[in-house]
Every structure is written in structure tokens, then in C-alpha cells.
């Protein structure tokens, strides 16, 4: 019975992976020691052939993913115009693993990566959880952020007045689901065909533990930037996923309305658009990055 259940999960996983855009070769990366302690896995595309003179783009990934798993379908297109930095955030993939998970610390890690690479300014581009980190990066390190792009994002998750115990219950529920997911994934190797093109993606999924997902989820449900996000004084853009069930479009539109002079690009796609519907997501992402980079004042540009 158990073997049958795992087999069914394997079939669903293989089916899902089969729809992930194929990749001939992943960009090479390296381990980066962070100032102040910790390390992460980082990919740095270097100077682009079509350099637009904008600060480097730092890509911040989604919950339960890694940097490459979230962004690889768009990495090549972005790297033609920008120097692109992508790394695993703390408690995810090969990211640093301190005792506690806080989104504020994730934002500080962006600053640490910039310091290690000697980058005076960057454009954080965040997806879902990464978009919250991007907001906090501006909040905590305003001198570093020249502009920002928020995809599948929100200013908060809790409805006004929602009981904290309800949010805690949501976190616990997601945590239990994450534990089940990790337990099933750990038993899938024998069911996955050897010829599966995207086996690397399966192992990227496995590289984040259930406890990490639970801790990150708890931090995400407490996030609320609605009182200060309207003070952003740098160019911003929002990529809105219209069929999103994880972060409802109304929440995404509210964030865009709170941001001064944000440009908005809507995509007819769900929450996993960055990978599963990359062909629809990528043009909106490129347009958002172009909008932000073109509005950065000349002294900040290279």
C-alpha cells in the first residue's frame, strides 16, 4: 500500500517535472563566504554583452526553492542585458543555516552578497518569498537598492485583525504538508526514470528541508510592509500573476497601489509562473526590469 502511494506521488512528480522547461546546461556557480559568517551557493553571470548600464540584478527565489530552480528559465534572457546575481537564501538549498530564520536576516544577506562582490548598488528582483526579502532589503539597506521588481508579491498576508493563533495554525498546517512532501520525495529515487531530463530539478526540490519550509512559512505569514512600503523612493515594478491562488491578485494589486509610481505587468498565469509558465512570465519580467533600470537616476548607473 505504501509502495503504491509513493509510486503515485512519483508519477505526479515526474509529470510535473516533465513540464519544467528543459535546460541544456546550467550556469556554473561557486560557494561564497559571506561577510560576518555563513556561506551560500552563488551564480554571477558577469558583464552582459548588451549592457544597459544598470546596477546588477539580484534574483531572490521563492519559498521551498533554490535560486536556480526559481530563475533558470529567465536567467539567460536577463544576462544579455544585466549582470545577474542569483544565490540560495538562508535555510534553502545550499544557503547559510544559522539557528533562526528571519526575513530581515535574508535581506541582510543580500547586503552581505553585495559587499562580498563589491557592488555599490543593486536591483533586487524577488519572486513570492523573495519579493518580501526585496522589500526588506530596501527598508534595511536603502543606500544599496537602486530599484526593485516584485513578482507574485504582497504587502502582507494577514487580513486586518486576524487572530495570531489563526496564522500560527496556517503555519503548522503548511509545515505538516512540507514534512509529508519531503518524506515522499526522499523515497522517489527508485521510481524516477533514469532518462528524466530534469532530474536536477527534483534534487533541487529535495535540498530544502521540511523544518526550513515550516520556519520560513511562519516568518512569511507575519510579514507586513503596508505601513512603510509606500515610502519607497526608488523605481519599482510589479509583475502580477492573475491566476495566482497562493497570493491573490487583489493583494498583488494592493501592493502596486501602495508603491509610488510603480509600473505593473500582468501575466495570465498561476503562482508557479516563473517556471511552469515561463514563456508567459519571462516577457513581463524583462519589461519590468527594463522599466526600473531606465528610471534609475544617472549618478546611480554605472
C-alpha positions as CSV (number, residue, x, y, z in Angstrom):
1,X,0.0,0.0,0.0
2,X,2.8,2.4,1.0
3,X,4.7,1.5,-2.2
4,X,1.6,2.2,-4.3
5,X,1.2,5.6,-2.7
6,X,4.9,6.5,-3.3
7,X,4.5,5.3,-6.8
8,X,1.5,7.5,-7.4
9,X,3.4,10.5,-6.0
10,X,6.4,9.6,-8.2
11,X,4.2,9.7,-11.3
12,X,2.7,13.0,-10.4
13,X,6.2,14.4,-9.6
14,X,7.6,13.1,-12.9
15,X,4.6,14.6,-14.7
16,X,5.2,18.0,-13.1
17,X,8.9,17.9,-13.8
18,X,8.2,16.9,-17.4
19,X,6.6,20.3,-17.8
20,X,9.5,22.2,-16.3
21,X,11.4,23.9,-19.2
22,X,14.3,21.8,-20.3
23,X,17.8,23.1,-19.8
24,X,20.8,22.0,-21.8
25,X,23.4,23.4,-19.4
26,X,23.1,25.1,-16.1
27,X,25.4,28.1,-15.4
28,X,28.3,27.3,-13.2
29,X,28.4,28.7,-9.7
30,X,30.6,28.8,-6.6
31,X,30.4,28.8,-2.8
32,X,30.6,32.4,-1.5
33,X,31.7,33.1,2.0
34,X,29.5,35.9,3.4
35,X,31.0,38.8,5.5
36,X,30.0,38.2,9.1
37,X,29.8,34.5,8.7
38,X,27.9,31.9,6.7
39,X,28.1,30.8,3.1
40,X,25.9,30.3,0.1
41,X,25.9,29.0,-3.5
42,X,26.1,31.8,-5.9
43,X,25.9,32.3,-9.7
44,X,27.3,35.5,-11.2
45,X,26.8,35.9,-14.9
46,X,29.4,38.8,-15.1
47,X,29.3,41.7,-17.6
48,X,26.5,41.3,-20.2
49,X,27.0,41.7,-24.0
50,X,24.2,44.2,-24.2
51,X,25.0,46.2,-21.1
52,X,22.3,48.8,-20.4
53,X,24.5,50.4,-17.7
54,X,22.1,49.5,-14.9
55,X,23.3,48.2,-11.5
56,X,23.5,44.4,-11.2
57,X,20.2,42.4,-10.8
58,X,20.0,40.2,-7.7
59,X,17.4,37.5,-8.1
60,X,15.7,36.3,-4.9
61,X,13.9,33.0,-5.1
62,X,10.6,31.6,-3.8
63,X,9.8,29.5,-0.7
64,X,11.0,25.9,-0.8
65,X,13.1,26.5,-3.9
66,X,16.6,27.4,-4.7
67,X,18.0,30.3,-6.7
68,X,18.5,28.4,-9.9
69,X,15.3,26.4,-9.6
70,X,13.2,29.6,-9.5
71,X,15.1,31.7,-12.0
72,X,16.8,29.4,-14.6
73,X,14.1,29.8,-17.3
74,X,14.7,33.6,-17.3
75,X,18.4,33.7,-16.4
76,X,19.8,33.7,-20.0
77,X,17.5,36.4,-21.2
78,X,18.3,38.7,-18.2
79,X,22.0,38.0,-18.6
80,X,22.0,39.5,-22.1
81,X,21.3,43.0,-20.6
82,X,22.3,42.8,-16.9
83,X,24.9,41.4,-14.7
84,X,22.8,38.9,-12.8
85,X,23.5,37.5,-9.3
86,X,21.4,34.6,-8.0
87,X,22.1,32.8,-4.7
88,X,20.4,30.4,-2.3
89,X,18.8,32.2,0.6
90,X,19.3,31.0,4.1
91,X,17.8,27.6,5.1
92,X,17.2,26.9,1.4
93,X,19.3,24.8,-0.9
94,X,23.0,25.5,-0.2
95,X,22.2,28.7,1.7
96,X,23.6,29.5,5.1
97,X,21.9,27.8,8.1
98,X,22.0,29.9,11.3
99,X,19.9,28.8,14.3
100,X,17.0,31.1,13.4
101,X,15.1,32.1,10.2
102,X,14.1,35.7,9.8
103,X,13.2,37.5,6.6
104,X,15.1,40.5,7.9
105,X,18.3,38.4,8.0
106,X,17.6,37.3,4.5
107,X,17.6,41.0,3.5
108,X,20.9,41.4,5.3
109,X,22.3,38.5,3.3
110,X,21.6,40.5,0.1
111,X,23.7,43.3,1.5
112,X,26.4,40.8,2.5
113,X,26.5,39.3,-1.0
114,X,26.8,42.8,-2.4
115,X,29.6,43.6,0.0
116,X,31.4,40.4,-0.9
117,X,31.1,41.2,-4.6
118,X,31.9,44.9,-4.1
119,X,28.7,46.1,-5.6
120,X,27.8,49.6,-4.6
121,X,24.1,49.3,-5.7
122,X,21.8,46.5,-6.9
123,X,18.3,45.9,-8.3
124,X,16.6,43.2,-6.1
125,X,14.2,41.2,-8.1
126,X,12.1,38.9,-5.9
127,X,9.6,36.2,-6.5
128,X,7.0,35.4,-3.8
129,X,9.1,34.9,-0.7
130,X,11.9,36.6,-2.5
131,X,9.8,39.7,-3.1
132,X,9.3,40.1,0.6
133,X,13.1,39.9,1.1
134,X,13.5,42.5,-1.7
135,X,11.1,44.9,0.1
136,X,13.1,44.4,3.4
137,X,16.4,45.0,1.6
138,X,15.2,48.5,0.7
139,X,13.9,49.0,4.2
140,X,17.1,47.9,5.9
141,X,19.7,48.9,3.3
142,X,18.2,51.9,1.3
143,X,21.7,53.0,0.2
144,X,22.2,49.7,-1.7
145,X,18.9,49.5,-3.6
146,X,18.7,51.5,-6.8
147,X,15.4,50.0,-7.9
148,X,13.3,46.8,-7.3
149,X,11.0,44.4,-9.0
150,X,8.3,42.4,-7.1
151,X,6.8,39.4,-8.7
152,X,3.8,37.4,-7.3
153,X,4.1,39.7,-4.2
154,X,2.1,41.3,-1.5
155,X,2.5,43.8,1.3
156,X,1.0,41.4,3.8
157,X,-0.8,38.0,4.2
158,X,-3.0,38.5,7.2
159,X,-6.3,40.3,6.9
160,X,-6.7,43.2,9.3
161,X,-7.5,42.0,12.8
162,X,-6.8,38.4,12.0
163,X,-6.0,36.4,15.2
164,X,-2.4,35.5,15.5
165,X,-3.4,32.0,16.5
166,X,-5.1,31.5,13.1
167,X,-1.8,32.5,11.4
168,X,0.0,30.0,13.6
169,X,-2.4,27.3,12.7
170,X,-1.8,28.1,9.0
171,X,2.0,27.8,9.5
172,X,1.6,24.5,11.4
173,X,-0.6,23.1,8.6
174,X,1.9,24.1,5.9
175,X,4.7,22.7,8.0
176,X,3.0,19.3,8.2
177,X,2.4,19.3,4.5
178,X,6.0,20.2,3.9
179,X,7.1,17.2,6.1
180,X,4.9,14.9,4.1
181,X,6.3,16.3,0.9
182,X,9.9,15.8,2.0
183,X,9.2,12.3,3.2
184,X,7.7,11.3,-0.1
185,X,10.4,13.0,-2.1
186,X,13.1,11.1,-0.1
187,X,11.6,7.8,-1.4
188,X,11.1,8.7,-5.0
189,X,14.6,8.0,-6.4
190,X,13.8,4.4,-7.2
191,X,10.6,5.4,-9.1
192,X,12.1,8.2,-11.2
193,X,13.2,7.1,-14.7
194,X,17.0,7.3,-15.3
195,X,16.4,9.3,-18.5
196,X,14.4,12.1,-16.8
197,X,15.8,15.3,-18.3
198,X,15.0,17.4,-15.2
199,X,16.3,15.1,-12.5
200,X,18.4,18.0,-11.4
201,X,15.2,20.0,-10.6
202,X,14.0,17.1,-8.5
203,X,17.2,17.2,-6.4
204,X,16.9,21.0,-6.1
205,X,13.4,20.4,-4.6
206,X,14.8,18.0,-2.1
207,X,17.6,20.3,-1.0
208,X,15.3,22.3,1.3
209,X,14.1,20.5,4.5
210,X,10.6,20.4,5.9
211,X,11.8,22.3,9.0
212,X,13.2,25.1,6.9
213,X,9.9,25.4,5.0
214,X,8.0,25.5,8.2
215,X,10.2,28.2,9.7
216,X,10.1,30.3,6.5
217,X,6.3,29.9,6.3
218,X,5.9,31.2,9.9
219,X,8.0,34.2,9.0
220,X,6.1,34.9,5.8
221,X,2.7,34.9,7.5
222,X,3.9,37.5,9.9
223,X,5.3,39.8,7.2
224,X,3.6,43.2,6.8
225,X,5.1,46.1,4.9
226,X,1.9,48.1,4.4
227,X,2.9,50.8,6.9
228,X,6.2,51.6,5.2
229,X,6.3,50.3,1.6
230,X,4.7,53.5,0.3
231,X,7.9,55.3,1.2
232,X,10.0,53.6,-1.4
233,X,11.9,56.3,-3.2
234,X,13.4,54.2,-6.0
235,X,11.9,53.0,-9.3
236,X,9.7,49.9,-8.8
237,X,7.7,47.5,-10.9
238,X,5.2,44.7,-10.1
239,X,4.7,41.5,-12.1
240,X,1.2,40.3,-11.2
241,X,0.2,36.7,-11.7
242,X,-3.6,36.8,-12.5
243,X,-4.4,33.2,-11.7
244,X,-2.4,33.0,-8.5
245,X,-4.1,31.1,-5.7
246,X,-1.3,31.5,-3.2
247,X,-1.1,35.3,-3.4
248,X,-4.4,36.5,-4.7
249,X,-4.3,39.1,-7.5
250,X,-6.2,41.6,-5.2
251,X,-3.3,41.5,-2.8
252,X,-0.8,42.0,-5.6
253,X,-2.7,45.0,-6.9
254,X,-2.9,46.5,-3.5
255,X,0.9,46.3,-3.3
256,X,1.2,48.0,-6.6
257,X,-1.2,50.8,-5.5
258,X,0.9,51.4,-2.3
259,X,4.1,51.8,-4.3
260,X,4.7,55.3,-5.6
261,X,4.9,55.3,-9.5
262,X,5.2,51.5,-9.8
263,X,4.7,50.1,-13.3
264,X,2.6,46.9,-13.4
265,X,2.8,44.0,-15.8
266,X,0.1,41.3,-15.6
267,X,0.6,37.7,-16.6
268,X,-2.2,35.3,-17.2
269,X,-0.6,32.6,-15.1
270,X,-0.5,31.0,-11.6
271,X,1.8,31.2,-8.7
272,X,4.5,28.9,-10.3
273,X,4.6,31.1,-13.4
274,X,8.3,31.7,-13.1
275,X,9.0,28.1,-14.0
276,X,5.8,26.2,-15.2
277,X,4.6,29.1,-17.3
278,X,7.9,30.8,-18.0
279,X,7.1,31.6,-21.6
280,X,4.3,33.9,-20.4
281,X,6.2,35.2,-17.3
282,X,9.6,36.0,-19.0
283,X,8.5,38.9,-21.2
284,X,6.7,40.6,-18.3
285,X,9.8,40.1,-16.1
286,X,12.1,41.6,-18.8
287,X,9.7,44.6,-19.3
288,X,9.6,45.2,-15.5
289,X,13.4,45.1,-15.2
290,X,13.7,47.5,-18.2
291,X,11.2,49.9,-16.7
292,X,13.1,50.0,-13.4
293,X,16.6,50.2,-14.9
294,X,15.5,53.0,-17.3
295,X,14.2,55.2,-14.5
296,X,17.3,54.9,-12.2
297,X,19.0,58.3,-12.0
298,X,22.2,58.6,-14.0
299,X,24.6,59.0,-11.0
300,X,23.5,55.6,-9.7
301,X,24.0,53.9,-13.0
302,X,27.4,52.6,-14.0
